[in-house]
């Protein structure tokens, strides 16, 4: 059939699509690791703020920064793996 594309063109298109998907997956995995490190550090800051014997400005800042870091980590995970859900909100 004259309307069929050749095997070489199809192979190029498939190879380009696979390369794009692998690139997207690598980016998602990188940002997932970054987000998990941020979440872990955020929980550490919150725990550090709550485990001190006295409550002062520094411990309060640790707790607030830790909560913000956990929130940003969760948001980054959601935006990388489910981008349509975050953009619609």
N, CA, C and O atoms as a CHARMM CRD file, in Angstrom:
* protein
*
  356
    1    1 UNK  N      0.83300  -1.18400   0.00000 PROA 1      0.00000
    2    1 UNK  CA     0.00000   0.00000   0.00000 PROA 1      0.00000
    3    1 UNK  C      0.87700   1.24700   0.00000 PROA 1      0.00000
    4    1 UNK  O      1.88100   1.30700   0.71000 PROA 1      0.00000
    5    2 UNK  N      0.50500   2.21600  -0.77600 PROA 2      0.00000
    6    2 UNK  CA     1.32500   3.42700  -0.83600 PROA 2      0.00000
    7    2 UNK  C      1.20800   4.28900   0.42300 PROA 2      0.00000
    8    2 UNK  O      2.09000   5.10900   0.68000 PROA 2      0.00000
    9    3 UNK  N      0.15100   4.12600   1.20800 PROA 3      0.00000
   10    3 UNK  CA    -0.02200   4.97600   2.38600 PROA 3      0.00000
   11    3 UNK  C      0.74100   4.44800   3.60000 PROA 3      0.00000
   12    3 UNK  O      0.88500   5.16500   4.59100 PROA 3      0.00000
   13    4 UNK  N      1.22700   3.21800   3.54300 PROA 4      0.00000
   14    4 UNK  CA     1.99400   2.66900   4.66200 PROA 4      0.00000
   15    4 UNK  C      3.35200   3.35500   4.74400 PROA 4      0.00000
   16    4 UNK  O      3.98400   3.65600   3.73200 PROA 4      0.00000
   17    5 UNK  N      3.78000   3.59100   5.98300 PROA 5      0.00000
   18    5 UNK  CA     5.11400   4.15500   6.14700 PROA 5      0.00000
   19    5 UNK  C      6.12800   3.02100   6.11500 PROA 5      0.00000
   20    5 UNK  O      5.81000   1.87800   6.44300 PROA 5      0.00000
   21    6 UNK  N      7.32800   3.34600   5.72500 PROA 6      0.00000
   22    6 UNK  CA     8.35400   2.31100   5.59200 PROA 6      0.00000
   23    6 UNK  C      8.81500   1.84700   6.97100 PROA 6      0.00000
   24    6 UNK  O      8.60800   2.52500   7.97800 PROA 6      0.00000
   25    7 UNK  N      9.43500   0.69500   6.98800 PROA 7      0.00000
   26    7 UNK  CA     9.94800   0.14000   8.23900 PROA 7      0.00000
   27    7 UNK  C     11.02300   1.03000   8.84500 PROA 7      0.00000
   28    7 UNK  O     11.12300   1.13100  10.06800 PROA 7      0.00000
   29    8 UNK  N     11.81800   1.66800   8.01800 PROA 8      0.00000
   30    8 UNK  CA    12.87500   2.54400   8.52000 PROA 8      0.00000
   31    8 UNK  C     12.28900   3.76600   9.21700 PROA 8      0.00000
   32    8 UNK  O     12.76700   4.17300  10.27600 PROA 8      0.00000
   33    9 UNK  N     11.26000   4.34500   8.62400 PROA 9      0.00000
   34    9 UNK  CA    10.61600   5.50300   9.25200 PROA 9      0.00000
   35    9 UNK  C      9.93800   5.09000  10.54900 PROA 9      0.00000
   36    9 UNK  O     10.01500   5.80500  11.54800 PROA 9      0.00000
   37   10 UNK  N      9.28500   3.95500  10.53800 PROA 10     0.00000
   38   10 UNK  CA     8.62500   3.46400  11.74200 PROA 10     0.00000
   39   10 UNK  C      9.64000   3.18300  12.84200 PROA 10     0.00000
   40   10 UNK  O      9.39600   3.48200  14.01100 PROA 10     0.00000
   41   11 UNK  N     10.76200   2.61500  12.47000 PROA 11     0.00000
   42   11 UNK  CA    11.80800   2.32900  13.44500 PROA 11     0.00000
   43   11 UNK  C     12.34700   3.62200  14.05300 PROA 11     0.00000
   44   11 UNK  O     12.58200   3.68400  15.26000 PROA 11     0.00000
   45   12 UNK  N     12.54600   4.64800  13.23700 PROA 12     0.00000
   46   12 UNK  CA    13.02000   5.94000  13.74800 PROA 12     0.00000
   47   12 UNK  C     12.01600   6.56200  14.70800 PROA 12     0.00000
   48   12 UNK  O     12.38700   7.09200  15.75400 PROA 12     0.00000
   49   13 UNK  N     10.74500   6.49200  14.34200 PROA 13     0.00000
   50   13 UNK  CA     9.70600   7.07500  15.19300 PROA 13     0.00000
   51   13 UNK  C      9.62400   6.33800  16.52500 PROA 13     0.00000
   52   13 UNK  O      9.52300   6.96300  17.58100 PROA 13     0.00000
   53   14 UNK  N      9.66700   5.02000  16.47200 PROA 14     0.00000
   54   14 UNK  CA     9.60000   4.22900  17.70500 PROA 14     0.00000
   55   14 UNK  C     10.83100   4.47100  18.56200 PROA 14     0.00000
   56   14 UNK  O     10.72300   4.60400  19.78100 PROA 14     0.00000
   57   15 UNK  N     11.99600   4.53000  17.93900 PROA 15     0.00000
   58   15 UNK  CA    13.22200   4.77300  18.69500 PROA 15     0.00000
   59   15 UNK  C     13.18400   6.14600  19.36500 PROA 15     0.00000
   60   15 UNK  O     13.59800   6.28800  20.51600 PROA 15     0.00000
   61   16 UNK  N     12.69200   7.14900  18.65400 PROA 16     0.00000
   62   16 UNK  CA    12.57800   8.49500  19.22200 PROA 16     0.00000
   63   16 UNK  C     11.58700   8.50900  20.38700 PROA 16     0.00000
   64   16 UNK  O     11.83000   9.16200  21.40100 PROA 16     0.00000
   65   17 UNK  N     10.47400   7.79200  20.24500 PROA 17     0.00000
   66   17 UNK  CA     9.47100   7.74200  21.30900 PROA 17     0.00000
   67   17 UNK  C     10.00800   7.02500  22.54400 PROA 17     0.00000
   68   17 UNK  O      9.77300   7.46200  23.67100 PROA 17     0.00000
   69   18 UNK  N     10.72000   5.93700  22.33700 PROA 18     0.00000
   70   18 UNK  CA    11.30100   5.20500  23.46800 PROA 18     0.00000
   71   18 UNK  C     12.34500   6.05900  24.16600 PROA 18     0.00000
   72   18 UNK  O     12.40700   6.08600  25.39600 PROA 18     0.00000
   73   19 UNK  N     13.16400   6.75600  23.39400 PROA 19     0.00000
   74   19 UNK  CA    14.17900   7.63000  23.98000 PROA 19     0.00000
   75   19 UNK  C     13.53200   8.74600  24.80500 PROA 19     0.00000
   76   19 UNK  O     14.01900   9.08400  25.88400 PROA 19     0.00000
   77   20 UNK  N     12.44300   9.31300  24.30100 PROA 20     0.00000
   78   20 UNK  CA    11.74800  10.37200  25.03600 PROA 20     0.00000
   79   20 UNK  C     11.14100   9.83500  26.33100 PROA 20     0.00000
   80   20 UNK  O     11.19900  10.50300  27.36300 PROA 20     0.00000
   81   21 UNK  N     10.56700   8.64600  26.28700 PROA 21     0.00000
   82   21 UNK  CA     9.98400   8.06000  27.49500 PROA 21     0.00000
   83   21 UNK  C     11.05700   7.72100  28.52400 PROA 21     0.00000
   84   21 UNK  O     10.85100   7.92300  29.72100 PROA 21     0.00000
   85   22 UNK  N     12.19500   7.20800  28.07300 PROA 22     0.00000
   86   22 UNK  CA    13.28600   6.91300  29.00600 PROA 22     0.00000
   87   22 UNK  C     13.82800   8.18800  29.64000 PROA 22     0.00000
   88   22 UNK  O     14.13600   8.21300  30.83100 PROA 22     0.00000
   89   23 UNK  N     13.94100   9.23400  28.84900 PROA 23     0.00000
   90   23 UNK  CA    14.39300  10.51400  29.38600 PROA 23     0.00000
   91   23 UNK  C     13.41000  11.04200  30.42700 PROA 23     0.00000
   92   23 UNK  O     13.81700  11.55700  31.46800 PROA 23     0.00000
   93   24 UNK  N     12.14200  10.91500  30.14700 PROA 24     0.00000
   94   24 UNK  CA    11.11300  11.35800  31.09100 PROA 24     0.00000
   95   24 UNK  C     11.16200  10.53200  32.37500 PROA 24     0.00000
   96   24 UNK  O     11.02000  11.07800  33.46900 PROA 24     0.00000
   97   25 UNK  N     11.36000   9.22700  32.25000 PROA 25     0.00000
   98   25 UNK  CA    11.43400   8.35800  33.41900 PROA 25     0.00000
   99   25 UNK  C     12.65000   8.67900  34.27300 PROA 25     0.00000
  100   25 UNK  O     12.55700   8.69900  35.50100 PROA 25     0.00000
  101   26 UNK  N     13.79200   8.93100  33.63800 PROA 26     0.00000
  102   26 UNK  CA    14.99800   9.28100  34.38700 PROA 26     0.00000
  103   26 UNK  C     14.79100  10.59000  35.13900 PROA 26     0.00000
  104   26 UNK  O     15.20600  10.71600  36.29100 PROA 26     0.00000
  105   27 UNK  N     14.15800  11.55700  34.50000 PROA 27     0.00000
  106   27 UNK  CA    13.86300  12.81600  35.18200 PROA 27     0.00000
  107   27 UNK  C     12.93500  12.61600  36.36500 PROA 27     0.00000
  108   27 UNK  O     13.14000  13.19800  37.43000 PROA 27     0.00000
  109   28 UNK  N     11.91800  11.79600  36.17600 PROA 28     0.00000
  110   28 UNK  CA    10.99600  11.51900  37.28100 PROA 28     0.00000
  111   28 UNK  C     11.71000  10.82200  38.43700 PROA 28     0.00000
  112   28 UNK  O     11.48700  11.15700  39.60000 PROA 28     0.00000
  113   29 UNK  N     12.55900   9.86100  38.12100 PROA 29     0.00000
  114   29 UNK  CA    13.27400   9.15200  39.18200 PROA 29     0.00000
  115   29 UNK  C     14.23200  10.07600  39.92300 PROA 29     0.00000
  116   29 UNK  O     14.35600   9.98700  41.14500 PROA 29     0.00000
  117   30 UNK  N     14.91300  10.96500  39.19600 PROA 30     0.00000
  118   30 UNK  CA    15.81000  11.92300  39.84900 PROA 30     0.00000
  119   30 UNK  C     15.04000  12.81000  40.81900 PROA 30     0.00000
  120   30 UNK  O     15.44600  12.97700  41.96900 PROA 30     0.00000
  121   31 UNK  N     13.92200  13.38400  40.35300 PROA 31     0.00000
  122   31 UNK  CA    13.16500  14.27700  41.22000 PROA 31     0.00000
  123   31 UNK  C     12.46400  13.52300  42.34400 PROA 31     0.00000
  124   31 UNK  O     12.16900  14.10600  43.38700 PROA 31     0.00000
  125   32 UNK  N     12.19500  12.24100  42.14500 PROA 32     0.00000
  126   32 UNK  CA    11.65000  11.42700  43.22400 PROA 32     0.00000
  127   32 UNK  C     12.67700  11.26400  44.33500 PROA 32     0.00000
  128   32 UNK  O     12.34100  11.36400  45.51500 PROA 32     0.00000
  129   33 UNK  N     13.92300  11.01500  43.96100 PROA 33     0.00000
  130   33 UNK  CA    14.98100  10.89400  44.96600 PROA 33     0.00000
  131   33 UNK  C     15.17100  12.22000  45.69600 PROA 33     0.00000
  132   33 UNK  O     15.32000  12.23800  46.91700 PROA 33     0.00000
  133   34 UNK  N     15.16600  13.32100  44.96600 PROA 34     0.00000
  134   34 UNK  CA    15.30400  14.64000  45.59500 PROA 34     0.00000
  135   34 UNK  C     14.14500  14.89400  46.56100 PROA 34     0.00000
  136   34 UNK  O     14.35600  15.39400  47.66600 PROA 34     0.00000
  137   35 UNK  N     12.92700  14.55300  46.14600 PROA 35     0.00000
  138   35 UNK  CA    11.75800  14.75900  47.00200 PROA 35     0.00000
  139   35 UNK  C     11.82500  13.88200  48.24500 PROA 35     0.00000
  140   35 UNK  O     11.48400  14.33500  49.33700 PROA 35     0.00000
  141   36 UNK  N     12.25500  12.64000  48.09600 PROA 36     0.00000
  142   36 UNK  CA    12.34900  11.74900  49.25600 PROA 36     0.00000
  143   36 UNK  C     13.41400  12.21600  50.24100 PROA 36     0.00000
  144   36 UNK  O     13.23100  12.10200  51.45200 PROA 36     0.00000
  145   37 UNK  N     14.51600  12.73700  49.73500 PROA 37     0.00000
  146   37 UNK  CA    15.53900  13.30100  50.62300 PROA 37     0.00000
  147   37 UNK  C     14.97300  14.51500  51.36200 PROA 37     0.00000
  148   37 UNK  O     15.22600  14.68900  52.55400 PROA 37     0.00000
  149   38 UNK  N     14.21200  15.34900  50.66000 PROA 38     0.00000
  150   38 UNK  CA    13.59000  16.50600  51.30400 PROA 38     0.00000
  151   38 UNK  C     12.57700  16.10500  52.36100 PROA 38     0.00000
  152   38 UNK  O     12.52400  16.70700  53.43300 PROA 38     0.00000
  153   39 UNK  N     11.77600  15.09600  52.06800 PROA 39     0.00000
  154   39 UNK  CA    10.79300  14.61800  53.04900 PROA 39     0.00000
  155   39 UNK  C     11.50400  14.05200  54.27400 PROA 39     0.00000
  156   39 UNK  O     11.11000  14.32400  55.40800 PROA 39     0.00000
  157   40 UNK  N     12.54700  13.26700  54.04300 PROA 40     0.00000
  158   40 UNK  CA    13.30900  12.69200  55.14500 PROA 40     0.00000
  159   40 UNK  C     13.94500  13.79500  55.99900 PROA 40     0.00000
  160   40 UNK  O     13.89600  13.73700  57.22700 PROA 40     0.00000
  161   41 UNK  N     14.53700  14.79000  55.35200 PROA 41     0.00000
  162   41 UNK  CA    15.14400  15.90400  56.08600 PROA 41     0.00000
  163   41 UNK  C     14.08200  16.70900  56.82900 PROA 41     0.00000
  164   41 UNK  O     14.32000  17.17500  57.94300 PROA 41     0.00000
  165   42 UNK  N     12.91500  16.87200  56.21400 PROA 42     0.00000
  166   42 UNK  CA    11.83300  17.59600  56.87900 PROA 42     0.00000
  167   42 UNK  C     11.36100  16.89600  58.13400 PROA 42     0.00000
  168   42 UNK  O     11.15700  17.53500  59.16700 PROA 42     0.00000
  169   43 UNK  N     11.18600  15.57500  58.05300 PROA 43     0.00000
  170   43 UNK  CA    10.79900  14.83000  59.25500 PROA 43     0.00000
  171   43 UNK  C     11.89000  14.91100  60.31700 PROA 43     0.00000
  172   43 UNK  O     11.59400  14.96800  61.51100 PROA 43     0.00000
  173   44 UNK  N     13.14800  14.91800  59.88600 PROA 44     0.00000
  174   44 UNK  CA    14.24400  15.07100  60.83400 PROA 44     0.00000
  175   44 UNK  C     14.21800  16.42200  61.52800 PROA 44     0.00000
  176   44 UNK  O     14.44800  16.50300  62.73400 PROA 44     0.00000
  177   45 UNK  N     13.94100  17.48400  60.77900 PROA 45     0.00000
  178   45 UNK  CA    13.85700  18.81500  61.39400 PROA 45     0.00000
  179   45 UNK  C     12.68500  18.91300  62.36100 PROA 45     0.00000
  180   45 UNK  O     12.81000  19.51600  63.42800 PROA 45     0.00000
  181   46 UNK  N     11.55700  18.33100  62.00000 PROA 46     0.00000
  182   46 UNK  CA    10.40100  18.34700  62.89700 PROA 46     0.00000
  183   46 UNK  C     10.72300  17.57600  64.17300 PROA 46     0.00000
  184   46 UNK  O     10.42500  18.04600  65.27100 PROA 46     0.00000
  185   47 UNK  N     11.32300  16.40800  64.03800 PROA 47     0.00000
  186   47 UNK  CA    11.68600  15.61800  65.21600 PROA 47     0.00000
  187   47 UNK  C     12.71300  16.35300  66.06900 PROA 47     0.00000
  188   47 UNK  O     12.63300  16.32900  67.29700 PROA 47     0.00000
  189   48 UNK  N     13.67200  17.00200  65.42600 PROA 48     0.00000
  190   48 UNK  CA    14.67800  17.76100  66.16100 PROA 48     0.00000
  191   48 UNK  C     14.03600  18.91800  66.92100 PROA 48     0.00000
  192   48 UNK  O     14.41600  19.20600  68.05600 PROA 48     0.00000
  193   49 UNK  N     13.07400  19.57100  66.30200 PROA 49     0.00000
  194   49 UNK  CA    12.39900  20.67800  66.97100 PROA 49     0.00000
  195   49 UNK  C     11.55800  20.23500  68.15200 PROA 49     0.00000
  196   49 UNK  O     11.47800  20.94000  69.15800 PROA 49     0.00000
  197   50 UNK  N     10.92900  19.07200  68.03800 PROA 50     0.00000
  198   50 UNK  CA    10.08300  18.59600  69.13100 PROA 50     0.00000
  199   50 UNK  C     10.87300  17.91400  70.24400 PROA 50     0.00000
  200   50 UNK  O     10.36900  17.80300  71.36100 PROA 50     0.00000
  201   51 UNK  N     12.08600  17.45900  69.97600 PROA 51     0.00000
  202   51 UNK  CA    12.86300  16.72900  70.97700 PROA 51     0.00000
  203   51 UNK  C     13.73000  17.62200  71.85000 PROA 51     0.00000
  204   51 UNK  O     14.45500  17.11300  72.70500 PROA 51     0.00000
  205   52 UNK  N     13.68100  18.91300  71.66500 PROA 52     0.00000
  206   52 UNK  CA    14.48500  19.80000  72.50400 PROA 52     0.00000
  207   52 UNK  C     13.75200  20.06900  73.81200 PROA 52     0.00000
  208   52 UNK  O     12.52200  20.10400  73.84000 PROA 52     0.00000
  209   53 UNK  N     14.50500  20.25900  74.89800 PROA 53     0.00000
  210   53 UNK  CA    13.84500  20.45800  76.19400 PROA 53     0.00000
  211   53 UNK  C     13.11000  21.79300  76.31000 PROA 53     0.00000
  212   53 UNK  O     12.10600  21.87600  77.01800 PROA 53     0.00000
  213   54 UNK  N     13.57900  22.82300  75.64100 PROA 54     0.00000
  214   54 UNK  CA    12.90200  24.11800  75.74100 PROA 54     0.00000
  215   54 UNK  C     12.40900  24.54900  74.36300 PROA 54     0.00000
  216   54 UNK  O     12.98300  24.18000  73.33800 PROA 54     0.00000
  217   55 UNK  N     11.36300  25.31600  74.35900 PROA 55     0.00000
  218   55 UNK  CA    10.79100  25.79900  73.10700 PROA 55     0.00000
  219   55 UNK  C     11.23900  27.24600  72.90700 PROA 55     0.00000
  220   55 UNK  O     10.91700  28.11100  73.72200 PROA 55     0.00000
  221   56 UNK  N     11.96500  27.51000  71.84900 PROA 56     0.00000
  222   56 UNK  CA    12.39200  28.87000  71.54600 PROA 56     0.00000
  223   56 UNK  C     12.22200  29.12100  70.05100 PROA 56     0.00000
  224   56 UNK  O     11.62200  28.31300  69.34100 PROA 56     0.00000
  225   57 UNK  N     12.74600  30.22700  69.58900 PROA 57     0.00000
  226   57 UNK  CA    12.55800  30.62200  68.19800 PROA 57     0.00000
  227   57 UNK  C     13.22800  29.62600  67.24500 PROA 57     0.00000
  228   57 UNK  O     12.68500  29.32800  66.18200 PROA 57     0.00000
  229   58 UNK  N     14.37600  29.12300  67.61000 PROA 58     0.00000
  230   58 UNK  CA    15.11000  28.21100  66.73100 PROA 58     0.00000
  231   58 UNK  C     14.36400  26.89100  66.57900 PROA 58     0.00000
  232   58 UNK  O     14.22600  26.38500  65.46600 PROA 58     0.00000
  233   59 UNK  N     13.88600  26.33300  67.67600 PROA 59     0.00000
  234   59 UNK  CA    13.16100  25.06100  67.57000 PROA 59     0.00000
  235   59 UNK  C     11.84800  25.23800  66.82100 PROA 59     0.00000
  236   59 UNK  O     11.43800  24.35300  66.06800 PROA 59     0.00000
  237   60 UNK  N     11.19000  26.36400  67.01900 PROA 60     0.00000
  238   60 UNK  CA     9.96600  26.64300  66.26300 PROA 60     0.00000
  239   60 UNK  C     10.27900  26.77000  64.77400 PROA 60     0.00000
  240   60 UNK  O      9.52600  26.28300  63.93100 PROA 60     0.00000
  241   61 UNK  N     11.38300  27.42200  64.45800 PROA 61     0.00000
  242   61 UNK  CA    11.78800  27.54600  63.05200 PROA 61     0.00000
  243   61 UNK  C     12.10500  26.18000  62.45300 PROA 61     0.00000
  244   61 UNK  O     11.77400  25.92300  61.29500 PROA 61     0.00000
  245   62 UNK  N     12.74200  25.30000  63.22800 PROA 62     0.00000
  246   62 UNK  CA    13.01200  23.94400  62.74200 PROA 62     0.00000
  247   62 UNK  C     11.72300  23.20600  62.42200 PROA 62     0.00000
  248   62 UNK  O     11.61800  22.54700  61.38700 PROA 62     0.00000
  249   63 UNK  N     10.74100  23.31600  63.31100 PROA 63     0.00000
  250   63 UNK  CA     9.46800  22.62100  63.09000 PROA 63     0.00000
  251   63 UNK  C      8.76600  23.18500  61.85600 PROA 63     0.00000
  252   63 UNK  O      8.27800  22.42600  61.01900 PROA 63     0.00000
  253   64 UNK  N      8.71300  24.49800  61.74200 PROA 64     0.00000
  254   64 UNK  CA     8.04100  25.12400  60.59600 PROA 64     0.00000
  255   64 UNK  C      8.77100  24.79000  59.29400 PROA 64     0.00000
  256   64 UNK  O      8.13200  24.46000  58.29500 PROA 64     0.00000
  257   65 UNK  N     10.08900  24.87300  59.29900 PROA 65     0.00000
  258   65 UNK  CA    10.86400  24.53700  58.10800 PROA 65     0.00000
  259   65 UNK  C     10.70300  23.06100  57.74200 PROA 65     0.00000
  260   65 UNK  O     10.60500  22.71400  56.56500 PROA 65     0.00000
  261   66 UNK  N     10.67600  22.20600  58.74800 PROA 66     0.00000
  262   66 UNK  CA    10.48600  20.78100  58.48700 PROA 66     0.00000
  263   66 UNK  C      9.13400  20.47800  57.88000 PROA 66     0.00000
  264   66 UNK  O      9.03400  19.67700  56.95000 PROA 66     0.00000
  265   67 UNK  N      8.09000  21.11000  58.39700 PROA 67     0.00000
  266   67 UNK  CA     6.74900  20.90800  57.84100 PROA 67     0.00000
  267   67 UNK  C      6.69200  21.41800  56.40400 PROA 67     0.00000
  268   67 UNK  O      6.10100  20.77500  55.53700 PROA 67     0.00000
  269   68 UNK  N      7.30200  22.56700  56.15200 PROA 68     0.00000
  270   68 UNK  CA     7.32300  23.10600  54.78800 PROA 68     0.00000
  271   68 UNK  C      8.10900  22.19800  53.84900 PROA 68     0.00000
  272   68 UNK  O      7.71700  22.01200  52.69700 PROA 68     0.00000
  273   69 UNK  N      9.20300  21.63700  54.32500 PROA 69     0.00000
  274   69 UNK  CA    10.01900  20.74700  53.50000 PROA 69     0.00000
  275   69 UNK  C      9.27400  19.45700  53.17300 PROA 69     0.00000
  276   69 UNK  O      9.34800  18.96600  52.04600 PROA 69     0.00000
  277   70 UNK  N      8.56500  18.91400  54.14100 PROA 70     0.00000
  278   70 UNK  CA     7.75800  17.71600  53.88400 PROA 70     0.00000
  279   70 UNK  C      6.65800  18.03700  52.87900 PROA 70     0.00000
  280   70 UNK  O      6.40600  17.25500  51.96200 PROA 70     0.00000
  281   71 UNK  N      6.00800  19.17200  53.04600 PROA 71     0.00000
  282   71 UNK  CA     4.95000  19.56300  52.11400 PROA 71     0.00000
  283   71 UNK  C      5.46100  19.74800  50.70100 PROA 71     0.00000
  284   71 UNK  O      4.82100  19.31000  49.74500 PROA 71     0.00000
  285   72 UNK  N      6.60800  20.39100  50.55900 PROA 72     0.00000
  286   72 UNK  CA     7.18500  20.57600  49.22400 PROA 72     0.00000
  287   72 UNK  C      7.61500  19.24900  48.61100 PROA 72     0.00000
  288   72 UNK  O      7.48300  19.04700  47.40300 PROA 72     0.00000
  289   73 UNK  N      8.12700  18.34900  49.43700 PROA 73     0.00000
  290   73 UNK  CA     8.51200  17.03600  48.92500 PROA 73     0.00000
  291   73 UNK  C      7.32100  16.25400  48.41400 PROA 73     0.00000
  292   73 UNK  O      7.38800  15.63400  47.35200 PROA 73     0.00000
  293   74 UNK  N      6.23000  16.27900  49.16500 PROA 74     0.00000
  294   74 UNK  CA     5.01100  15.58900  48.72700 PROA 74     0.00000
  295   74 UNK  C      4.47000  16.24200  47.46400 PROA 74     0.00000
  296   74 UNK  O      4.04500  15.54900  46.53900 PROA 74     0.00000
  297   75 UNK  N      4.48300  17.56100  47.42000 PROA 75     0.00000
  298   75 UNK  CA     3.99500  18.26700  46.22800 PROA 75     0.00000
  299   75 UNK  C      4.84000  17.93000  45.00300 PROA 75     0.00000
  300   75 UNK  O      4.30900  17.74800  43.90700 PROA 75     0.00000
  301   76 UNK  N      6.15900  17.84600  45.19200 PROA 76     0.00000
  302   76 UNK  CA     7.03000  17.50900  44.07000 PROA 76     0.00000
  303   76 UNK  C      6.76500  16.08500  43.58100 PROA 76     0.00000
  304   76 UNK  O      6.73400  15.83700  42.37600 PROA 76     0.00000
  305   77 UNK  N      6.57600  15.15600  44.51100 PROA 77     0.00000
  306   77 UNK  CA     6.25500  13.78800  44.10100 PROA 77     0.00000
  307   77 UNK  C      4.97100  13.74600  43.28800 PROA 77     0.00000
  308   77 UNK  O      4.90300  13.09400  42.24700 PROA 77     0.00000
  309   78 UNK  N      3.96000  14.44600  43.77300 PROA 78     0.00000
  310   78 UNK  CA     2.68600  14.44600  43.05400 PROA 78     0.00000
  311   78 UNK  C      2.80800  15.12500  41.69400 PROA 78     0.00000
  312   78 UNK  O      2.21400  14.66800  40.71700 PROA 78     0.00000
  313   79 UNK  N      3.57000  16.20800  41.62600 PROA 79     0.00000
  314   79 UNK  CA     3.66900  16.92500  40.35000 PROA 79     0.00000
  315   79 UNK  C      4.48400  16.15600  39.31400 PROA 79     0.00000
  316   79 UNK  O      4.27200  16.33300  38.11500 PROA 79     0.00000
  317   80 UNK  N      5.40800  15.31000  39.75000 PROA 80     0.00000
  318   80 UNK  CA     6.21700  14.55700  38.78800 PROA 80     0.00000
  319   80 UNK  C      5.51400  13.29200  38.31300 PROA 80     0.00000
  320   80 UNK  O      5.66000  12.90700  37.15300 PROA 80     0.00000
  321   81 UNK  N      4.75800  12.64200  39.18600 PROA 81     0.00000
  322   81 UNK  CA     4.13700  11.37800  38.80200 PROA 81     0.00000
  323   81 UNK  C      2.69900  11.53400  38.34100 PROA 81     0.00000
  324   81 UNK  O      2.20900  10.71000  37.56800 PROA 81     0.00000
  325   82 UNK  N      2.00300  12.58500  38.80500 PROA 82     0.00000
  326   82 UNK  CA     0.63000  12.84700  38.37100 PROA 82     0.00000
  327   82 UNK  C      0.50500  14.31600  38.01100 PROA 82     0.00000
  328   82 UNK  O     -0.14000  15.06900  38.74000 PROA 82     0.00000
  329   83 UNK  N      1.10600  14.74800  36.90200 PROA 83     0.00000
  330   83 UNK  CA     1.15100  16.18500  36.59000 PROA 83     0.00000
  331   83 UNK  C     -0.21700  16.79000  36.30500 PROA 83     0.00000
  332   83 UNK  O     -0.41400  17.97700  36.56700 PROA 83     0.00000
  333   84 UNK  N     -1.16100  16.03100  35.78400 PROA 84     0.00000
  334   84 UNK  CA    -2.46900  16.59300  35.46400 PROA 84     0.00000
  335   84 UNK  C     -3.25400  16.94200  36.71800 PROA 84     0.00000
  336   84 UNK  O     -4.01700  17.90700  36.71700 PROA 84     0.00000
  337   85 UNK  N     -3.08000  16.17600  37.78300 PROA 85     0.00000
  338   85 UNK  CA    -3.81700  16.42700  39.01300 PROA 85     0.00000
  339   85 UNK  C     -3.38000  17.72800  39.68000 PROA 85     0.00000
  340   85 UNK  O     -4.21900  18.45400  40.21400 PROA 85     0.00000
  341   86 UNK  N     -2.09500  18.03300  39.65800 PROA 86     0.00000
  342   86 UNK  CA    -1.59100  19.24400  40.29400 PROA 86     0.00000
  343   86 UNK  C     -1.97400  20.47400  39.47400 PROA 86     0.00000
  344   86 UNK  O     -2.36000  21.49500  40.04300 PROA 86     0.00000
  345   87 UNK  N     -1.87200  20.39200  38.15000 PROA 87     0.00000
  346   87 UNK  CA    -2.16100  21.54500  37.30600 PROA 87     0.00000
  347   87 UNK  C     -3.64000  21.90300  37.32300 PROA 87     0.00000
  348   87 UNK  O     -3.99100  23.07000  37.15100 PROA 87     0.00000
  349   88 UNK  N     -4.49800  20.93800  37.52400 PROA 88     0.00000
  350   88 UNK  CA    -5.93400  21.20200  37.51100 PROA 88     0.00000
  351   88 UNK  C     -6.38300  21.90300  38.78600 PROA 88     0.00000
  352   88 UNK  O     -7.40600  22.58800  38.79000 PROA 88     0.00000
  353   89 UNK  N     -5.62800  21.73800  39.86400 PROA 89     0.00000
  354   89 UNK  CA    -6.03900  22.32100  41.14500 PROA 89     0.00000
  355   89 UNK  C     -5.79700  23.80800  41.18500 PROA 89     0.00000
  356   89 UNK  O     -6.08800  24.45400  42.19200 PROA 89     0.00000
